[in-house]
């Protein structure tokens, strides 16, 4: 569950939403920063039960297609905060199931706005470059909320080269308008393209040349 707000401290966030069920409050780099409040004004609410998420949504006010809930704390009275539910199914989208996914025609997209769904990322990239067969949003392996990055697989080399040659792309969807980085999706389990592992005892290649005229593992 994604909460966007200028809110005080983690304990107060927990107290404000505990009525919906047991939850854990998190935000990017929380453990490393030792911060007691979300520095960027948003946090993730992770409920133990799906019914808690539905109860929270039911309690929200809808305005212009957005969900809001008024919350209070010792320092804030009835502050409206925006609630953005994250559906786990929104992490992946297959645009063309007839095409096999080729990891060597896949790009990494950095800085993806967290509300953006995989289907929206796929549509944007297909409109720009064509040939998209799959898009995925990277999520936290344990907590499952979006991490702000994604992957897009293309069905042909021409679209793939066009995307990585751009290096940056403007993601525009609804209120989202952000310039993000695009680069080849580098794999850890590729053999050297020069010798196919015959000169290195079958070890995986430690280097990748990202130049569009090369794109080889060594």
N, C-alpha and C positions, 0 to 999 in steps of 0.2 A: 504494500500500500504506500502510495507516494503522497506526502504532505508538503505543500509549498506555503511558507509563511515566514514572517519575521517573528519568531517565537523565542521565549527566554531560555529555559534550561530543560535538559532531558527529563528530569523527574517530573516537571510540570506538564510536559507533553504526555508522559505516561499516565499521570493522574487524570488528565483531561479526557483520555480515550479508554481508560480502564473499564468504564461502564459497558463497553461493547464486548469485552472479553479479555483474556490473557494476551498480552502483547509484548513485543520487544521493539525498542526504538533504536534505529541505526541511521548513519549517514556516511558518505564517502570519507575514508581515512579517519574514522572516529577513534579506532584503537591507537593509531600512531600519534594522533594529535593530542590525545588526552583531554579533549575539549568537552565541556559540559553543555554546550549548546551547538546547534547546527550553524556553522559559520556562513554558509551560503543561503541561509534562509529557508531551507527545505530539509525534510527528514523522511525516512521510510518507516512506516508502521507495519510491523510483521505480526499478524495475529496467528494464534495457535489453531483456530478453527475457521473454516470458510464462512460459517454462519455469522461470525463476528463481522467479517467484511461486509456481508449483505446487510446486517443490522446498521452498520455505519452508513452505508449508501442510502438506506431507507430513511435515515435521520437527517440527511442532507437537504439543503434547499437548492433547486436547480435554477440557474440564471444564464441565459444565452448559451445553453448547452453545457455549462460547467457546473460542477458540484461544489457547494460551500457548506461549512458547518461553523456555527458560532461557538467559540470556546472561551473559557475564562480561567484566570490564574490569579494569584495574589497581586500581580502587578498589572493585569490586563482584564478588562471586562467586556464580554461578548464580542470578541474579535472574530470576524469572519475569515476563515482560512480555506484555501482551495484543496479539495480532495481529488486525487487522481488514481483510481483503481488500476492496478496492473494485472491483466489477464495473462496467465502463463502461456496460453496458446498464441499470444501476440509476439512471442520470441522468435518464431520461425514462420516462414511463408514460402511455399513452393509455387512458383509462377508457371513453370512448364515442367510437368512431371514426366514428359516423354524424353527429356534430356538428362543424361547422366551428369552428376556433379563432378566437375574436374577441379581439384584443389589448385591446379596450376593455371586456372582461369578465374581465380577467386581473388577479390581485393579486400583489404582491411580498410574500414572507415572509422577514423578516430574523431572523438568529440561529438558523437551522435547525441542530440537532445534526448534526455531520458523519456519524455512522453511519446517519442516517435515509435510507432509499431513497425514490425518487420514488413508487413504488407505495404505500408507507406514508403518505407525505404526502397523496397523493390520497385514500386511505381515511379518514384522520382528518378532512380537510376535507369530504369527502362526508357523513360521519356527522354533522358539525356543521351544515353548511349545505345539503347536497344539490346536485345539478346539476353536479358536477365532471366535466369531460370530458378534462382533461389536467393533469399535474403534472410539473414539471422541477426538478432540482437544479442550481444554478449550479456549474460546475467551472472550474478554472484553464484558460485557453484553450490553454496550451502543455503543462502537466504533467498535466492532466485529473483532479486530485483535487478533492473537494468543497470549496467556498469558504465554506460556512455560510449559504447563502441559497437561496431557491427561488421558483418561480412556480407559480400554480395558475390554470387557466382554467375558467370556468363556462359552462354552456350557456344560462343565463337571467339576466336582470337582477336578479331578486329575490334569488337566492343571492349574486350579486356584491355587491349593496348590503348584505346582511346581514353578509357577511364584513368589508367595509371599515368598516362601522359599529361593529363590535366593537373595532377598533383593535389589540387584543391577543387571543391565543388560547393555550390550554394544549395543547401537543403531548404526548400520552401514548401511548407504545407500548413495551411491554416494560419495560426499566429506564429508558427515556427519559421524563422528565417536566419539560418546560421551557416557560416563558411566552415567546412570541415576538411580534414586531411584525407587523402586517398593514396594508398600505396599497395604494392603486391602483398598478398597474404603469404608469409614465409612459413614453410613447413620444417619440422625437425627430423622427419624420417625419410629424407630423400637421398638417394645415392648420387655420387658425383656424375654429372652429365658427360664428363670427359672420358672417364674410365669405367663407369658403371660399378665402381667399388673394387675393381680387380687390382688396383695399385695400393689400396689402403685396407686390405683385409676385410672388405665388406662393410666398413664403418660408414655411418651416415655423414653426408657432406656438412662441414661446419660453416661454410660460407655461401652466400647468395649474392649474385650481381643483379642489382635492381635496374640497371640501365635497360631501356626498352629495346635496344638492339641486341641485348644478351639474354637476360632473364634465365641464367643457368646457375646450377648448384655445383660447387667445387669443394 
